[in-house]
Amino acid sequence: MGAYIGLLAFTCVAVYLCRICAAKPLPGLPIVGTKDPLLSILSCITFLARAPRTLQESYNHFRGLHDVFQLRLIGEWRIVAIGQESIMAILGSKFFPFLPFVAELCQIGFTIHPSLHSADMHRPYIRQMMSELDNHLPQVISEIEVSLQSACRDGSGRVNVTEAMSQAVFRAVNTLIVGQNLAGDPNYRKKMLRGLPKVFITGSLLKGVPQRFRHIVHKLFSQGLPACSGAQAMIVDEIRSRKATVKNSDGPWDSHLSDALSWAVREGVLADDEEVLAAHMVLLNLAGVFTTTMAATQTVIDLLTRPQCLENIQSEVRTVMKDGLVTAETLNELPLLDSFMKESWRLMDFGTFHITRIAKADTTLPNGITVPKGSTVSIPTKFIHQSSKFYQDPTTFDATRFVQNSHTKTCYLASVSPEYLFFGYGRVVCPGRHIAIRIIKSIIVQMLLDYDIALCDATYDPAPRWYGYFCVPDTCAMASFKERRTMI
């Protein structure tokens, strides 16, 4: 094992050094730091060590002078767009799709299944899940309730917010993807939740390896990072079980089995390739679980750190859901919660590069700069979301900012605009945003109905955690969950 680890480490270091030295900045674009192949490594290290500060300094330096600039990352020079005109041009262009970046970042052809060379297989499944969203709500709520009860199982009432949201989101999402049978299976949850981070890790490592060597390096990585193979095998078993049910049934397909997997089996999607169909389910988990968990976690943390907002929203929820029953209709009657969630996401930081795309073709931006095919372009949404051009007191958390007026009392959470880019904009709007919103709202509403919540330590100030240029909500935030005995 020691020899294997040593060989793996040596291979990684050697390959990355070659990639780092070979990377060259694009001509004609301003750069952060120096373009010297070796000295620019220091710029890269500096950026990884203090990404938000470096990006803010770069923005302050180039703002008003250049719409775009480039900075050094490991193995590449990343183009960063900060001018609104260039940002709108990128988001509105058919040459900057989102999915190729996901496929490249996670190297899904290696980490999930060799047949997956593009992530653009999700749309039929998302359409199916959207069409059944209201019908699935009772099942989703049931899984959320069980998940929250499980989070409080030790009797102390102390709950890690990130862990609780991870479990609740996973069970809710998988109720829609593969059904309650697997969503409630602790072995499946364990294998999938442990495997998904390994997809990101392995994919990030492989991304720095030259294409012709990736299959060799992946064989080394897969020994120590097997990713989601265990969960994928369980999905294959579920597919075969459902096929047998269809084959042996004389009547119509059981109508309550309307998750994405059942739909695929019923419609004969990939009927002869169960492994690939299972890989599609893993890819849906990869797309939906991580980002939805982070958004849910940050929203709950923001509630916990604003007791008055928490009290107002809890009152709204308990007034609307007088009988304690959550329905699609009542979920749409919560303007204070809607506004709070949208404001939380406006100020939320997914990292320095919230939106990232890969150019499919040479593209000229409005400022005359040509982005070559294959270049990676990132958009830090912070500079839009916290701009006084679009928002009054932009850095202040205003819980009622998006409550439009006393007549409509509504805030359409899924809407996007040039000044609100949480879900993207133009041609690259998140197709699963309605599902994510429904799940997060359902979790928060059920939590506020069943529990009185507060920070365990009122003096603790949760702060986002930075890992290089990625950012996640505070993973150490602990909440007190006190079960309510009498429902309003």
Secondary structure, 3 states (H helix, E strand, C coil): CHHHHHHHHHHHHHHHHHHHHHCCCCCCCCECCCCCCCHHHHHHHHHHHCHHHHHHHHHHHHCCCCCEEEEEECCEEEEEECCHHHHHHHHCCCCCCCHHHHHHHHCHHHHCCCCCCCCCCCHHHHHHHHHCHHHHHHHHHHHHHHHHHHHCCCCCCEEEHHHHHHHHHHHHHHHHHCCHHHHCCHHHHHHHHHHHHHHHHHHHHHHCCCHHHHHHHHHHHHHHCCCCHHHHHHHHHHHHHHHHHHHHCCCCCCCCCCCHHHHHHHHCCCCCCHHHHHHHHHHHHHHHHHHHHHHHHHHHHHHHCCHHHHHHHHHHHHHHCCCCCCCHHHHCCCHHHHHHHHHHHHHCCCECCCEEEECCCCEECCCCCEECCCCEEEECCHHHHCCCCCCCCCCCCCCCCCCCCCCCCCCCCCCCECCECCCCCHHHCCCCHHHHHHHHHHHHHHHHHHEEEEECCCCCCCCCEEECCEEECCCCCEEEEEECCCCC
